[in-house]
Amino acid sequence: QVQLVESGGGLVQAGGSLRLSCAASGSTLRINTMGWYRQAPGKQRELVATINTGGSTAYADSVKGRFTISRDNAKKIVNLQMNSLNPEDTAVYYCNLATIFHDYWGQGTQVTVSS
């Protein structure tokens, strides 16, 4: 059983920065993709950024140049550095770990950006 525990959410003013972290525990396959998704009130969950075990990354257009995803394979940690935040980034952010067999999700962490 895989568990994902997120941390680092909170309230920040527009233009500010936050860093989210997600630690995976349990039996994970060596090859997987970890990432962050977000869901704003009244909207569908959307991809923010992903990174695979090889280090290849993908970003939503809305966060390119502002957010940076990174991971530590040995520690099973994925981080999301978020800079130049704006109110449209307000959402619950979910950590995801995907293998060829299963998708795992964290409980979510709230990010609120005030204008």
C-alpha positions, -999 to +999 in steps of 0.1 A: +000+000+000+014+034-010+007+065+010+014+101-001+017+129+025+017+165+013+030+195+031+037+232+025+004+247+015-009+279+030-019+315+024+003+338+004+000+372-012+000+376-050+036+376-063+047+354-034+061+319-033+053+286-018+070+252-018+050+220-017+065+186-008+051+151-010+066+121+006+057+086-006+059+056+017+052+019+011+060-003-018+064+018-050+077+005-083+111+018-092+097+033-124+069+058-119+058+093-125+051+117-096+033+149-100+010+176-088-026+183-097-050+210-085-087+215-082-102+249-077-138+253-064-163+245-091-136+233-115-123+199-126-090+186-113-062+196-136-025+187-141+000+211-128+033+193-133+048+158-135+083+143-133+093+107-140+121+087-125+143+097-154+138+134-146+116+143-175+091+170-167+059+183-180+040+215-170+006+230-176+009+261-198-005+282-171+025+275-147+054+273-171+082+296-161+067+300-126+066+265-111+094+240-109+090+203-101+118+182-087+122+148-071+145+127-049+142+091-060+161+077-031+138+095-006+106+091-027+099+129-024+085+152-050+086+190-046+068+218-063+084+253-061+058+279-069+068+314-077+050+345-088+018+331-075-015+348-085-051+344-073-058+320-102-035+295-086-058+291-056-068+255-053-064+223-034-031+207-046-029+169-048+002+148-050+000+119-074+022+088-080+014+068-111+027+034-120+017+011-148-006-006-124-021+021-102-026+057-095-021+069-059-033+103-045-025+123-014-051+140+007-045+174-008-032+207+006-048+240+003-030+269-015-047+303-012-033+333-030-047+367-020-048+397-043 
